[in-house]
Amino acid sequence: MKLEYYPSKYLDMACDPVEFFDEVLHKQLDEMKKIMEEHKGLGLAANQVGLNKRMFLFKDNKGIVHEVINPKIKSTNGAVSISEGCLSAPDVFVSISRPEDVGFEYQDRNGEWQNALAFGLEARAVLHEYDHLDGIFFLSKVNRQIRRAAIAKLKRQ
Ligand code: CO
């Protein structure tokens, strides 16, 4: 398992729901956490490490890493533009408008359904990672000019 960088077919992939909450899954989540920590990320979606599974990690304001499996967004509120980045696009930051807060349901690593509300940067991380699971890369949410500049910067690295 390794981090995929843009452009990668995995980043365009819409992921399939997780069906088995077994040891294989737990190992994958543990390894994802390791990769996210190594790259000092605030979030990581399964397809960013080549896994076709609807699950992601995000770090909350206290530094606790949450595992979010088969998420369903139930509510969103407000709209705010914040500069955001992605581990798959190093050193690229673009301002994107997204809801300010998000209510969502998800399964934990044991398959138990949970409810959560996220605000501020946590909401930002959840919405960004959720997009990954549908194969939506953050640079698709900015205008063409900004996207071109961002991709040119990635190519120079
Ligand atoms: Co990302």
Backbone and ligand atoms as CSV (ligand in chain L), in Angstrom:
chain,resi,resn,atom,element,x,y,z
A,1,MET,N,N,0.848,-1.195,0.000
A,1,MET,CA,C,0.000,0.000,0.000
A,1,MET,C,C,0.886,1.249,0.000
A,2,LYS,N,N,0.619,2.136,-0.953
A,2,LYS,CA,C,1.397,3.384,-0.978
A,2,LYS,C,C,0.510,4.537,-1.431
A,3,LEU,N,N,0.967,5.725,-1.098
A,3,LEU,CA,C,0.203,6.921,-1.448
A,3,LEU,C,C,0.237,7.144,-2.963
A,4,GLU,N,N,-0.944,7.376,-3.533
A,4,GLU,CA,C,-1.065,7.669,-4.962
A,4,GLU,C,C,-1.039,9.181,-5.165
A,5,TYR,N,N,-0.275,9.602,-6.155
A,5,TYR,CA,C,-0.198,11.025,-6.480
A,5,TYR,C,C,-0.940,11.310,-7.784
A,6,TYR,N,N,-1.503,12.510,-7.856
A,6,TYR,CA,C,-2.166,12.946,-9.073
A,6,TYR,C,C,-1.152,13.045,-10.201
A,7,PRO,N,N,-1.430,12.593,-11.437
A,7,PRO,CA,C,-2.638,11.887,-11.850
A,7,PRO,C,C,-2.530,10.399,-11.560
A,8,SER,N,N,-3.620,9.804,-11.106
A,8,SER,CA,C,-3.656,8.375,-10.818
A,8,SER,C,C,-5.069,7.884,-11.089
A,9,LYS,N,N,-5.186,6.716,-11.697
A,9,LYS,CA,C,-6.519,6.160,-11.994
A,9,LYS,C,C,-7.311,5.952,-10.699
A,10,TYR,N,N,-6.606,5.730,-9.613
A,10,TYR,CA,C,-7.305,5.472,-8.342
A,10,TYR,C,C,-8.060,6.702,-7.850
A,11,LEU,N,N,-7.519,7.869,-8.186
A,11,LEU,CA,C,-8.170,9.107,-7.729
A,11,LEU,C,C,-9.452,9.394,-8.501
A,12,ASP,N,N,-9.609,8.764,-9.682
A,12,ASP,CA,C,-10.830,8.956,-10.485
A,12,ASP,C,C,-11.872,7.883,-10.183
A,13,MET,N,N,-11.516,6.952,-9.329
A,13,MET,CA,C,-12.340,5.772,-9.093
A,13,MET,C,C,-13.414,6.036,-8.032
A,14,ALA,N,N,-14.654,5.645,-8.336
A,14,ALA,CA,C,-15.701,5.661,-7.316
A,14,ALA,C,C,-15.615,4.342,-6.551
A,15,CYS,N,N,-15.531,4.424,-5.251
A,15,CYS,CA,C,-15.276,3.227,-4.432
A,15,CYS,C,C,-16.547,2.448,-4.124
A,16,ASP,N,N,-16.367,1.164,-3.832
A,16,ASP,CA,C,-17.479,0.271,-3.478
A,16,ASP,C,C,-17.656,0.213,-1.956
A,17,PRO,N,N,-18.906,-0.004,-1.507
A,17,PRO,CA,C,-19.135,-0.109,-0.060
A,17,PRO,C,C,-18.316,-1.233,0.572
A,18,VAL,N,N,-17.964,-1.025,1.821
A,18,VAL,CA,C,-17.273,-2.059,2.604
A,18,VAL,C,C,-18.323,-3.045,3.097
A,19,GLU,N,N,-18.066,-4.345,2.872
A,19,GLU,CA,C,-19.032,-5.368,3.285
A,19,GLU,C,C,-18.546,-6.178,4.473
A,20,PHE,N,N,-17.245,-6.378,4.554
A,20,PHE,CA,C,-16.713,-7.258,5.598
A,20,PHE,C,C,-15.867,-6.460,6.590
A,21,PHE,N,N,-16.247,-6.548,7.837
A,21,PHE,CA,C,-15.544,-5.802,8.899
A,21,PHE,C,C,-14.627,-6.773,9.638
A,22,ASP,N,N,-13.676,-7.258,8.877
A,22,ASP,CA,C,-12.832,-8.342,9.369
A,22,ASP,C,C,-11.402,-7.864,9.598
A,23,GLU,N,N,-10.524,-8.828,9.828
A,23,GLU,CA,C,-9.137,-8.497,10.135
A,23,GLU,C,C,-8.421,-7.845,8.957
A,24,VAL,N,N,-8.824,-8.238,7.754
A,24,VAL,CA,C,-8.225,-7.634,6.552
A,24,VAL,C,C,-8.503,-6.132,6.552
A,25,LEU,N,N,-9.760,-5.796,6.841
A,25,LEU,CA,C,-10.145,-4.381,6.901
A,25,LEU,C,C,-9.355,-3.644,7.985
A,26,HIS,N,N,-9.255,-4.258,9.156
A,26,HIS,CA,C,-8.564,-3.609,10.275
A,26,HIS,C,C,-7.100,-3.329,9.944
A,27,LYS,N,N,-6.479,-4.293,9.254
A,27,LYS,CA,C,-5.082,-4.118,8.846
A,27,LYS,C,C,-4.949,-2.970,7.849
A,28,GLN,N,N,-5.910,-2.897,6.919
A,28,GLN,CA,C,-5.867,-1.824,5.920
A,28,GLN,C,C,-6.026,-0.460,6.595
A,29,LEU,N,N,-6.943,-0.378,7.557
A,29,LEU,CA,C,-7.143,0.890,8.278
A,29,LEU,C,C,-5.888,1.273,9.050
A,30,ASP,N,N,-5.263,0.290,9.688
A,30,ASP,CA,C,-4.036,0.561,10.445
A,30,ASP,C,C,-2.934,1.084,9.528
A,31,GLU,N,N,-2.845,0.465,8.348
A,31,GLU,CA,C,-1.801,0.867,7.413
A,31,GLU,C,C,-2.088,2.254,6.839
A,32,MET,N,N,-3.380,2.525,6.584
A,32,MET,CA,C,-3.755,3.868,6.114
A,32,MET,C,C,-3.359,4.924,7.141
A,33,LYS,N,N,-3.598,4.604,8.423
A,33,LYS,CA,C,-3.265,5.557,9.487
A,33,LYS,C,C,-1.761,5.838,9.496
A,34,LYS,N,N,-0.989,4.779,9.313
A,34,LYS,CA,C,0.472,4.927,9.285
A,34,LYS,C,C,0.899,5.853,8.142
A,35,ILE,N,N,0.308,5.623,6.974
A,35,ILE,CA,C,0.672,6.428,5.793
A,35,ILE,C,C,0.252,7.882,5.998
A,36,MET,N,N,-0.941,8.077,6.577
A,36,MET,CA,C,-1.405,9.449,6.815
A,36,MET,C,C,-0.474,10.169,7.793
A,37,GLU,N,N,-0.073,9.465,8.844
A,37,GLU,CA,C,0.824,10.074,9.840
A,37,GLU,C,C,2.190,10.384,9.230
A,38,GLU,N,N,2.696,9.435,8.417
A,38,GLU,CA,C,4.008,9.626,7.779
A,38,GLU,C,C,4.031,10.896,6.933
A,39,HIS,N,N,2.891,11.162,6.277
A,39,HIS,CA,C,2.821,12.326,5.383
A,39,HIS,C,C,2.211,13.544,6.077
A,40,LYS,N,N,1.988,13.412,7.397
A,40,LYS,CA,C,1.435,14.511,8.196
A,40,LYS,C,C,0.119,15.050,7.626
A,41,GLY,N,N,-0.744,14.127,7.207
A,41,GLY,CA,C,-2.023,14.532,6.627
A,41,GLY,C,C,-3.109,14.674,7.675
A,42,LEU,N,N,-4.172,15.386,7.292
A,42,LEU,CA,C,-5.344,15.534,8.160
A,42,LEU,C,C,-6.459,14.607,7.716
A,43,GLY,N,N,-6.263,13.964,6.569
A,43,GLY,CA,C,-7.281,13.050,6.057
A,43,GLY,C,C,-6.686,12.171,4.978
A,44,LEU,N,N,-7.288,10.993,4.806
A,44,LEU,CA,C,-6.810,10.074,3.766
A,44,LEU,C,C,-7.964,9.155,3.375
A,45,ALA,N,N,-8.238,9.105,2.072
A,45,ALA,CA,C,-9.291,8.221,1.570
A,45,ALA,C,C,-8.659,6.939,1.036
A,46,ALA,N,N,-9.439,5.850,1.082
A,46,ALA,CA,C,-8.907,4.532,0.710
A,46,ALA,C,C,-8.362,4.523,-0.714
A,47,ASN,N,N,-9.032,5.196,-1.648
A,47,ASN,CA,C,-8.519,5.152,-3.029
A,47,ASN,C,C,-7.218,5.941,-3.198
A,48,GLN,N,N,-6.867,6.771,-2.227
A,48,GLN,CA,C,-5.558,7.438,-2.285
A,48,GLN,C,C,-4.421,6.463,-2.016
A,49,VAL,N,N,-4.740,5.287,-1.495
A,49,VAL,CA,C,-3.711,4.252,-1.338
A,49,VAL,C,C,-4.075,3.019,-2.167
A,50,GLY,N,N,-4.897,3.230,-3.210
A,50,GLY,CA,C,-5.184,2.167,-4.171
A,50,GLY,C,C,-6.223,1.154,-3.731
A,51,LEU,N,N,-7.008,1.473,-2.694
A,51,LEU,CA,C,-8.044,0.552,-2.220
A,51,LEU,C,C,-9.420,1.022,-2.705
A,52,ASN,N,N,-10.154,0.092,-3.293
A,52,ASN,CA,C,-11.476,0.427,-3.828
A,52,ASN,C,C,-12.541,0.231,-2.739
A,53,LYS,N,N,-12.453,1.024,-1.683
A,53,LYS,CA,C,-13.383,0.868,-0.554
A,53,LYS,C,C,-13.876,2.221,-0.071
A,54,ARG,N,N,-15.175,2.273,0.253
A,54,ARG,CA,C,-15.734,3.537,0.744
A,54,ARG,C,C,-15.351,3.734,2.214
A,55,MET,N,N,-14.156,4.224,2.415
A,55,MET,CA,C,-13.721,4.531,3.789
A,55,MET,C,C,-12.603,5.562,3.745
A,56,PHE,N,N,-12.560,6.354,4.819
A,56,PHE,CA,C,-11.487,7.346,4.924
A,56,PHE,C,C,-11.157,7.595,6.386
A,57,LEU,N,N,-10.046,8.272,6.593
A,57,LEU,CA,C,-9.625,8.700,7.930
A,57,LEU,C,C,-9.620,10.216,7.961
A,58,PHE,N,N,-9.888,10.781,9.111
A,58,PHE,CA,C,-9.599,12.208,9.283
A,58,PHE,C,C,-9.188,12.452,10.724
A,59,LYS,N,N,-8.394,13.514,10.876
A,59,LYS,CA,C,-7.872,13.866,12.189
A,59,LYS,C,C,-8.712,15.007,12.731
A,60,ASP,N,N,-9.167,14.896,13.981
A,60,ASP,CA,C,-9.967,15.981,14.551
A,60,ASP,C,C,-9.063,17.034,15.191
A,61,ASN,N,N,-9.703,18.068,15.756
A,61,ASN,CA,C,-8.948,19.206,16.318
A,61,ASN,C,C,-8.029,18.797,17.460
A,62,LYS,N,N,-8.358,17.646,18.091
A,62,LYS,CA,C,-7.531,17.182,19.207
A,62,LYS,C,C,-6.429,16.236,18.744
A,63,GLY,N,N,-6.380,15.989,17.424
A,63,GLY,CA,C,-5.351,15.097,16.897
A,63,GLY,C,C,-5.755,13.629,16.907
A,64,ILE,N,N,-7.022,13.360,17.239
A,64,ILE,CA,C,-7.496,11.973,17.235
A,64,ILE,C,C,-7.915,11.587,15.815
A,65,VAL,N,N,-7.462,10.402,15.381
A,65,VAL,CA,C,-7.781,9.935,14.034
A,65,VAL,C,C,-9.074,9.122,14.068
A,66,HIS,N,N,-10.030,9.490,13.225
A,66,HIS,CA,C,-11.316,8.797,13.148
A,66,HIS,C,C,-11.386,7.962,11.873
A,67,GLU,N,N,-11.944,6.766,12.014
A,67,GLU,CA,C,-12.136,5.876,10.870
A,67,GLU,C,C,-13.594,5.962,10.440
A,68,VAL,N,N,-13.814,6.302,9.200
A,68,VAL,CA,C,-15.167,6.525,8.683
A,68,VAL,C,C,-15.406,5.567,7.515
A,69,ILE,N,N,-16.358,4.649,7.720
A,69,ILE,CA,C,-16.602,3.608,6.723
A,69,ILE,C,C,-18.048,3.722,6.230
A,70,ASN,N,N,-18.237,3.604,4.930
A,70,ASN,CA,C,-19.562,3.697,4.280
A,70,ASN,C,C,-20.338,4.947,4.725
A,71,PRO,N,N,-19.714,6.129,4.653
A,71,PRO,CA,C,-20.380,7.334,5.144
A,71,PRO,C,C,-21.576,7.739,4.298
A,72,LYS,N,N,-22.566,8.334,4.987
A,72,LYS,CA,C,-23.718,8.933,4.315
A,72,LYS,C,C,-23.866,10.334,4.883
A,73,ILE,N,N,-23.843,11.316,4.011
A,73,ILE,CA,C,-24.023,12.695,4.470
A,73,ILE,C,C,-25.507,12.948,4.677
A,74,LYS,N,N,-25.860,13.403,5.880
A,74,LYS,CA,C,-27.268,13.588,6.238
A,74,LYS,C,C,-27.687,15.054,6.186
A,75,SER,N,N,-26.756,15.958,6.458
A,75,SER,CA,C,-27.106,17.380,6.461
A,75,SER,C,C,-25.853,18.219,6.258
A,76,THR,N,N,-26.050,19.383,5.662
A,76,THR,CA,C,-24.957,20.349,5.570
A,76,THR,C,C,-25.546,21.728,5.858
A,77,ASN,N,N,-24.688,22.629,6.318
A,77,ASN,CA,C,-25.110,23.991,6.634
A,77,ASN,C,C,-24.074,24.993,6.196
A,78,GLY,N,N,-24.551,26.122,5.693
A,78,GLY,CA,C,-23.665,27.232,5.405
A,78,GLY,C,C,-22.765,26.974,4.212
A,79,ALA,N,N,-21.891,27.926,3.966
A,79,ALA,CA,C,-20.898,27.807,2.902
A,79,ALA,C,C,-19.740,28.718,3.264
A,80,VAL,N,N,-18.537,28.210,3.074
A,80,VAL,CA,C,-17.352,28.998,3.410
A,80,VAL,C,C,-16.214,28.593,2.464
A,81,SER,N,N,-15.429,29.587,2.060
A,81,SER,CA,C,-14.268,29.308,1.210
A,81,SER,C,C,-13.025,29.209,2.085
A,82,ILE,N,N,-12.350,28.075,1.994
A,82,ILE,CA,C,-11.125,27.853,2.768
A,82,ILE,C,C,-10.091,27.261,1.803
A,83,SER,N,N,-8.839,27.622,2.035
A,83,SER,CA,C,-7.757,27.039,1.253
A,83,SER,C,C,-7.565,25.591,1.695
A,84,GLU,N,N,-7.528,24.674,0.735
A,84,GLU,CA,C,-7.326,23.278,1.127
A,84,GLU,C,C,-6.318,22.590,0.224
A,85,GLY,N,N,-5.743,21.540,0.763
A,85,GLY,CA,C,-4.755,20.764,0.036
A,85,GLY,C,C,-5.091,19.288,0.117
A,86,CYS,N,N,-4.233,18.462,-0.470
A,86,CYS,CA,C,-4.489,17.019,-0.529
A,86,CYS,C,C,-3.147,16.310,-0.557
A,87,LEU,N,N,-3.022,15.215,0.180
A,87,LEU,CA,C,-1.749,14.480,0.194
A,87,LEU,C,C,-1.353,14.008,-1.202
A,88,SER,N,N,-2.333,13.814,-2.081
A,88,SER,CA,C,-2.045,13.338,-3.440
A,88,SER,C,C,-1.602,14.461,-4.372
A,89,ALA,N,N,-1.585,15.697,-3.848
A,89,ALA,CA,C,-1.151,16.859,-4.637
A,89,ALA,C,C,-0.273,17.741,-3.754
A,90,PRO,N,N,0.975,17.305,-3.495
A,90,PRO,CA,C,1.826,17.989,-2.518
A,90,PRO,C,C,2.020,19.477,-2.839
A,91,ASP,N,N,1.937,20.306,-1.810
A,91,ASP,CA,C,2.248,21.740,-1.898
A,91,ASP,C,C,1.304,22.541,-2.788
A,92,VAL,N,N,0.149,21.971,-3.101
A,92,VAL,CA,C,-0.851,22.719,-3.869
A,92,VAL,C,C,-2.008,23.046,-2.933
A,93,PHE,N,N,-2.345,24.324,-2.850
A,93,PHE,CA,C,-3.454,24.765,-2.003
A,93,PHE,C,C,-4.359,25.669,-2.820
A,94,VAL,N,N,-5.636,25.365,-2.808
A,94,VAL,CA,C,-6.604,26.183,-3.544
A,94,VAL,C,C,-7.800,26.454,-2.648
A,95,SER,N,N,-8.396,27.603,-2.863
A,95,SER,CA,C,-9.559,27.997,-2.075
A,95,SER,C,C,-10.806,27.369,-2.691
A,96,ILE,N,N,-11.567,26.663,-1.863
A,96,ILE,CA,C,-12.764,25.965,-2.339
A,96,ILE,C,C,-13.915,26.274,-1.394
A,97,SER,N,N,-15.076,26.541,-1.980
A,97,SER,CA,C,-16.269,26.780,-1.171
A,97,SER,C,C,-16.956,25.449,-0.863
A,98,ARG,N,N,-17.198,25.227,0.425
A,98,ARG,CA,C,-17.908,24.015,0.858
A,98,ARG,C,C,-18.781,24.387,2.049
A,99,PRO,N,N,-19.725,23.500,2.419
A,99,PRO,CA,C,-20.535,23.753,3.620
A,99,PRO,C,C,-19.641,23.942,4.856
A,100,GLU,N,N,-20.175,24.718,5.811
A,100,GLU,CA,C,-19.418,24.982,7.041
A,100,GLU,C,C,-19.465,23.810,8.011
A,101,ASP,N,N,-20.605,23.126,8.019
A,101,ASP,CA,C,-20.679,21.952,8.884
A,101,ASP,C,C,-21.455,20.836,8.203
A,102,VAL,N,N,-21.224,19.634,8.700
A,102,VAL,CA,C,-21.803,18.454,8.053
A,102,VAL,C,C,-22.215,17.422,9.108
A,103,GLY,N,N,-23.418,16.889,8.937
A,103,GLY,CA,C,-23.873,15.775,9.759
A,103,GLY,C,C,-23.792,14.512,8.912
A,104,PHE,N,N,-23.266,13.458,9.479
A,104,PHE,CA,C,-23.122,12.233,8.676
A,104,PHE,C,C,-23.225,10.982,9.539
A,105,GLU,N,N,-23.578,9.890,8.862
A,105,GLU,CA,C,-23.601,8.573,9.506
A,105,GLU,C,C,-22.506,7.738,8.872
A,106,TYR,N,N,-21.975,6.822,9.627
A,106,TYR,CA,C,-20.918,5.965,9.084
A,106,TYR,C,C,-20.821,4.717,9.944
A,107,GLN,N,N,-20.115,3.730,9.437
A,107,GLN,CA,C,-19.850,2.534,10.236
A,107,GLN,C,C,-18.423,2.599,10.779
A,108,ASP,N,N,-18.245,2.083,11.988
A,108,ASP,CA,C,-16.895,1.995,12.539
A,108,ASP,C,C,-16.269,0.674,12.094
A,109,ARG,N,N,-15.057,0.391,12.554
A,109,ARG,CA,C,-14.349,-0.786,12.056
A,109,ARG,C,C,-15.011,-2.107,12.441
A,110,ASN,N,N,-15.952,-2.040,13.379
A,110,ASN,CA,C,-16.690,-3.254,13.739
A,110,ASN,C,C,-18.050,-3.344,13.053
A,111,GLY,N,N,-18.336,-2.366,12.194
A,111,GLY,CA,C,-19.592,-2.393,11.452
A,111,GLY,C,C,-20.744,-1.718,12.170
A,112,GLU,N,N,-20.481,-1.138,13.349
A,112,GLU,CA,C,-21.534,-0.439,14.111
A,112,GLU,C,C,-21.782,0.931,13.496
A,113,TRP,N,N,-23.071,1.282,13.347
A,113,TRP,CA,C,-23.407,2.591,12.788
A,113,TRP,C,C,-23.234,3.677,13.844
A,114,GLN,N,N,-22.659,4.803,13.410
A,114,GLN,CA,C,-22.410,5.944,14.284
A,114,GLN,C,C,-22.948,7.207,13.617
A,115,ASN,N,N,-23.239,8.202,14.444
A,115,ASN,CA,C,-23.659,9.520,13.975
A,115,ASN,C,C,-22.598,10.525,14.349
A,116,ALA,N,N,-22.376,11.514,13.501
A,116,ALA,CA,C,-21.395,12.540,13.860
A,116,ALA,C,C,-21.756,13.871,13.228
A,117,LEU,N,N,-21.323,14.931,13.901
A,117,LEU,CA,C,-21.421,16.293,13.379
A,117,LEU,C,C,-20.009,16.845,13.337
A,118,ALA,N,N,-19.655,17.458,12.225
A,118,ALA,CA,C,-18.318,18.049,12.134
A,118,ALA,C,C,-18.440,19.509,11.737
A,119,PHE,N,N,-17.576,20.320,12.338
A,119,PHE,CA,C,-17.583,21.764,12.103
A,119,PHE,C,C,-16.186,22.211,11.657
A,120,GLY,N,N,-16.142,23.385,11.038
A,120,GLY,CA,C,-14.854,24.016,10.723
A,120,GLY,C,C,-13.953,23.119,9.902
A,121,LEU,N,N,-12.687,23.018,10.341
A,121,LEU,CA,C,-11.708,22.256,9.568
A,121,LEU,C,C,-12.023,20.767,9.544
A,122,GLU,N,N,-12.709,20.290,10.576
A,122,GLU,CA,C,-13.104,18.874,10.573
A,122,GLU,C,C,-14.142,18.614,9.481
A,123,ALA,N,N,-15.107,19.527,9.357
A,123,ALA,CA,C,-16.115,19.399,8.297
A,123,ALA,C,C,-15.436,19.448,6.935
A,124,ARG,N,N,-14.464,20.341,6.835
A,124,ARG,CA,C,-13.706,20.481,5.589
A,124,ARG,C,C,-13.037,19.156,5.217
A,125,ALA,N,N,-12.413,18.525,6.209
A,125,ALA,CA,C,-11.731,17.248,5.958
A,125,ALA,C,C,-12.740,16.168,5.556
A,126,VAL,N,N,-13.846,16.093,6.275
A,126,VAL,CA,C,-14.852,15.054,5.988
A,126,VAL,C,C,-15.390,15.217,4.564
A,127,LEU,N,N,-15.704,16.453,4.171
A,127,LEU,CA,C,-16.279,16.691,2.843
A,127,LEU,C,C,-15.260,16.429,1.735
A,128,HIS,N,N,-14.028,16.802,1.979
A,128,HIS,CA,C,-12.951,16.552,1.011
A,128,HIS,C,C,-12.743,15.042,0.818
A,129,GLU,N,N,-12.674,14.322,1.940
A,129,GLU,CA,C,-12.443,12.864,1.856
A,129,GLU,C,C,-13.644,12.149,1.263
A,130,TYR,N,N,-14.828,12.612,1.608
A,130,TYR,CA,C,-16.052,12.010,1.059
A,130,TYR,C,C,-16.047,12.118,-0.471
A,131,ASP,N,N,-15.650,13.273,-0.982
A,131,ASP,CA,C,-15.547,13.460,-2.440
A,131,ASP,C,C,-14.627,12.419,-3.064
A,132,HIS,N,N,-13.479,12.154,-2.410
A,132,HIS,CA,C,-12.537,11.155,-2.951
A,132,HIS,C,C,-13.255,9.832,-3.227
A,133,LEU,N,N,-14.138,9.427,-2.332
A,133,LEU,CA,C,-14.786,8.121,-2.469
A,133,LEU,C,C,-15.684,8.044,-3.700
A,134,ASP,N,N,-16.086,9.227,-4.199
A,134,ASP,CA,C,-16.864,9.283,-5.444
A,134,ASP,C,C,-15.967,9.602,-6.641
A,135,GLY,N,N,-14.660,9.548,-6.435
A,135,GLY,CA,C,-13.724,9.832,-7.518
A,135,GLY,C,C,-13.630,11.309,-7.862
A,136,ILE,N,N,-14.026,12.167,-6.915
A,136,ILE,CA,C,-13.988,13.620,-7.144
A,136,ILE,C,C,-12.740,14.208,-6.483
A,137,PHE,N,N,-11.842,14.706,-7.319
A,137,PHE,CA,C,-10.588,15.293,-6.846
A,137,PHE,C,C,-10.813,16.780,-6.604
A,138,PHE,N,N,-10.193,17.330,-5.560
A,138,PHE,CA,C,-10.486,18.724,-5.185
A,138,PHE,C,C,-10.210,19.722,-6.300
A,139,LEU,N,N,-9.240,19.416,-7.165
A,139,LEU,CA,C,-8.919,20.363,-8.242
A,139,LEU,C,C,-10.010,20.431,-9.306
A,140,SER,N,N,-10.969,19.499,-9.252
A,140,SER,CA,C,-12.099,19.579,-10.193
A,140,SER,C,C,-13.119,20.614,-9.728
A,141,LYS,N,N,-12.934,21.152,-8.518
A,141,LYS,CA,C,-13.900,22.098,-7.957
A,141,LYS,C,C,-13.477,23.561,-8.122
A,142,VAL,N,N,-12.337,23.786,-8.786
A,142,VAL,CA,C,-11.900,25.176,-9.017
A,142,VAL,C,C,-11.984,25.481,-10.513
A,143,ASN,N,N,-11.890,26.752,-10.879
A,143,ASN,CA,C,-11.997,27.091,-12.301
A,143,ASN,C,C,-10.757,26.628,-13.070
A,144,ARG,N,N,-10.911,26.628,-14.397
A,144,ARG,CA,C,-9.900,26.016,-15.249
A,144,ARG,C,C,-8.526,26.663,-15.096
A,145,GLN,N,N,-8.538,27.966,-14.953
A,145,GLN,CA,C,-7.277,28.705,-14.832
A,145,GLN,C,C,-6.501,28.271,-13.575
A,146,ILE,N,N,-7.212,28.203,-12.470
A,146,ILE,CA,C,-6.573,27.812,-11.204
A,146,ILE,C,C,-6.141,26.346,-11.269
A,147,ARG,N,N,-6.986,25.525,-11.898
A,147,ARG,CA,C,-6.649,24.102,-12.019
A,147,ARG,C,C,-5.378,23.921,-12.841
A,148,ARG,N,N,-5.298,24.645,-13.966
A,148,ARG,CA,C,-4.112,24.545,-14.834
A,148,ARG,C,C,-2.851,24.943,-14.090
A,149,ALA,N,N,-2.937,26.024,-13.330
A,149,ALA,CA,C,-1.769,26.499,-12.580
A,149,ALA,C,C,-1.359,25.449,-11.543
A,150,ALA,N,N,-2.357,24.841,-10.882
A,150,ALA,CA,C,-2.074,23.828,-9.861
A,150,ALA,C,C,-1.422,22.600,-10.482
A,151,ILE,N,N,-1.940,22.165,-11.627
A,151,ILE,CA,C,-1.405,20.965,-12.284
A,151,ILE,C,C,0.001,21.239,-12.811
A,152,ALA,N,N,0.225,22.444,-13.308
A,152,ALA,CA,C,1.568,22.820,-13.775
A,152,ALA,C,C,2.560,22.763,-12.622
A,153,LYS,N,N,2.114,23.216,-11.434
A,153,LYS,CA,C,2.982,23.172,-10.261
A,153,LYS,C,C,3.298,21.725,-9.873
A,154,LEU,N,N,2.307,20.847,-9.944
A,154,LEU,CA,C,2.517,19.429,-9.618
A,154,LEU,C,C,3.515,18.800,-10.574
A,155,LYS,N,N,3.428,19.164,-11.838
A,155,LYS,CA,C,4.315,18.571,-12.851
A,155,LYS,C,C,5.755,19.005,-12.662
A,156,ARG,N,N,5.944,20.187,-12.084
A,156,ARG,CA,C,7.312,20.686,-11.868
A,156,ARG,C,C,7.989,19.972,-10.695
A,157,GLN,N,N,7.214,19.310,-9.862
A,157,GLN,CA,C,7.799,18.714,-8.650
A,157,GLN,C,C,8.556,17.422,-8.952
L,1,CO,CO,CO,-7.398,14.532,-0.747
